[in-house]
Amino acid sequence: MQTQLKPRESPTHEPRDPHASVCLDSVSRAYVDRRGRAVPALADVSLRAARGSVLAVVGPSGCGKTTLLELICGLQRPDGGTIACEPAVLMPQRDLLLPWLNALENAVLALRIAGAPRAQARARGAALFAELGLGGFEQARPHELSGGMRQRVAFVRTLLSGKPVLCLDEPFGALDAITRLEMQGWLTNALAREPRTVVLVTHDVEEAIVLADRVAVLSPRPGRVAAELTVDLPRLPPSMAGPRSPTDPTVVALREQAMRTLAESRVA
């Protein structure tokens, strides 16, 4: 499919809701395929992400989850509705590290492009490397790092963008189960130390519930908000490794509710 060619516009900053970093109201987006037919991706989507919160978005493949993140970041424009958000940065599914740069140089690339002196940029990056378990790997090239370490480098790069809203597109989707659990714990602690508003897309319902404050369940294409779930559980402090327990009764109940909503939306 080909994206319909339209001038790119960034979302309006400063949401009218003073408590929200991201506001979507009745947002729709469609593509034009090679035959010239309109293919709807999102329809009438309204969502809020409170400042400093984690909003997770789950749904079947092809329901517009990645499109939603690109709209928030201003990489696409909606066909209908309005988007208002604070400045946002996208961390795509692949880490996209440059193979000719070492880990630290990859992490501080945005700072260097923005004009930060090399020594200053490296100092900021090195401090985050130490906090996030990457100390000693500053000089390693991407091919010398594990998948989880590459994702951490990509996340450091995203944090160093300085944007108040982080859009994470299935950041752990390509990792094995053990590394995935480790990375969920690492992300929980990283956000406790570096608070931001996060919109997290994941195909893993359990992951959404253990990491997020609210979970938006999208229907099959065109994606609509079939349900919004509030995760009424406190986040763990940085001194306690890991996210919420997947065996917590509240997590289990919310997972069942989300899975039921996904099943019902497929036959609606």
N, C-alpha and C positions, 0 to 999 in steps of 0.2 A: 504494500500500500504506500502511496505517496501523500505526504502532508500537503494540504491545501496551502498555496502560497499566499501569505498575507503579511503585511508589515508587522514586525515583532514589536511588542509593547511590554514594558515592565508593569507589574501590578502597581496599583496606587499604594503608596506607603501611608503610615499612620492610620491604622484601622480606626473606624469610628467608635468601636467598643474599646474603652481604655484598658480593659483587663485582658484583651486578646492580642496575640501577635499575628494571627492569621484568620481572616474572615472570608468565606466564600458564600455567595448568595445566588442561588438558582443558576449555577454555572453549567453550561453545556459546551461540548466540543465535538466536532465531527471532522473526519478526514475525507478526502476524495481519492478513490482507488484508481487503478490504471484504466478502468473503463469509464471513468468520469462519474461514478456513482458515489453518493454521500454515504459514508459509513460512520454512524454515531459511536463515539467512544464513551462520553459522559453525558448524562441528562439530568438537569435540575438538581445539581449537587449543592447542598448548603452545609457548611461545616465551620466550626470554630476551634481554634487551638489557643487555650489560655496561655498567657505569658509565663514562661518557665515550666510548662507542662510537656508531657510526651503524648502525642496523639498517634495511635497506630491505625493503619488502614489495611484491611484484609479483604480478600475477594478472589474469585476464580480467575484463571489466566485470561488475559484479553479484556478485562473489565474496565481498563482505563486507569489503573493505579499509578503507573509511571507517568502517564499524561497528566494526572493530577499534580504530581510533584513538579513537572516541568512548567505547568501553569503558575504554580505558586512562585517559582523561581524566575518567572518572566521569560522562559525559553520558548513558550508558546503563548498565544492569546486566546481567550475564550470566544466562542461564537455567540454566546448569550450569557447574561448574568454579570455579576461584578466580583472582582477579587481585590481585597485590600490586605496588605501584609507589610510587616517590617522587612528590611532587606534579608534575602534568603540565599543560601548556597546549596547546591545539589552534590551529594556524594553518590555517584552511579553504582550499579551493581558490580562492575569490574573496577579494580583499584587504579588502573590506568597510570601506574608508575612508569617513569621514563627510564629505560634500561641503561642508558649511559650516565645517569646520575646516581650517586649513592643515596642511602635511605634519608639522611638528614637533608641533603640538597633537594630531594623530591618533596620533603615535608615543608620546606620553607620557600618553595618556588613562587607561591602567590605573593609572599612578602617581598621577595626580590623583584618580581615584576612590578609591584606597587612602588618600588623605589627605596625599600629599606636597605641600609648598609649591610654588607655581607656579614660582618661580625655580629651586628645586632640581631639579624635574622637567625643566624646559627645559634646564638645564645638563647633566644626564645624557643627555638625548636628543641634544643638540647634539654632544656628544663622540662618540657613536656615528655620527651623521650624517657627521662629519668622517672617521672611520675607514672608513666604508663607501661613500664616494664620493657622498654626498648634500649635502655642504657647499655652501651658496649657494642651496639649494632649501627652506630651512626655512619660508619664508613662502608657498610655492607651494600652490595648492589642488589637490586630487586630479586635476581635469580638465586641469591644466597639466603633469602628469607623464606620462612614458612608462610602458608596462606594466611594464618591468623596474624602474623607479624606484618605482612603486607597490608592487611586491612587496618591494622593499628596506625601504620604510617599514613595511609590514606585518610584516616580519621584525624590525625594530627594536622595534616594539610587542611582539612575541612575546618577544624577549630581555629587554625591560624588565619583563616580568611577574615575573622573578626565579625562575621555576620551573626545577628541575634537569632536567626531561624536556620536550623539545619534540616535539610530534606535528605533522608537516608533511604536509598532504594535497595531493599533486600541486601543489606550489607554483609550478612552471614550466610546467604543462600548457597554459596559454593563450598562451604566448609563441612568437614566431617562432624559427626554428632558431638564428640568430646570437645573438639576445638570450638564448636558453636556454643556449647555451654560456658566454656571459659570466656569467650568473647562477650556473651551476654552479661556475665559478671563484670568484666572489664568495662563495658559500656555504662553499666549502672554506676560504677564508681567514678568513671570519667565525667559523667554528667553531674554527679554530686560535687565534684571539684571545679568543674567548668560549666555552671548552669547555663542552659540555652533552651529555647523552645524547639522541640523536635517533632517533625512529622515523619513517621517511620512506616514504610511500606514493607510488608512481609507476607509470604504465603503460609506462614506457620502461625496458626491461631494461638497456640499455647505461648509462643514467643511474644506475640502481641500483648497478651494479658499479663505476663510476668514483667514486662518492661514498661508498659504504658499506663497513663492515668485514665485515658478514654480510648475506646476501640470503635472505629467506624467500619461496619460490615457493608461492602458493596455487592450489589446484585450482578449477575452476568451482563455482558454488554447489551445495551449501553449502561455503564455503571451508574447506579442510583444508590443512595444511602438507604439500605434495607433496615438497619438498626444502628443505634449508638449505645454502647455499653460503658458504664462508669465502673472503674476498678477501685472499689472503696477499700483499699489497703495501703498502708504507708509504704513509702520507699525505704529500703534499708540504708542505714548510714554508711559512709565510706569505710568505716572500720570493720564492717561485716561483708565479707566477700560474697558476691553473687547477687542476682536479682531475687524477686519473690519466689517462694517455693512453688513448683508446679503441682505439688500435692496438697497445697492449702485448699480447704473446702470451697472458699470463695473463688479461687482460680479454677478449680474443677467445674463448679457450677456455671461460671461465665463461659468457659470453653464449650460446655455442652449447649448453652444458649446460643453462642455464636455459630456452632456447627449446625444446629437446628435451623437457624435463620438462613444460613447458606444453602442448606438442602431445600428449604421451602421456597427460596427465591429462584432456584433452578426450575421449579415446576410451576411457578406463578404465571 
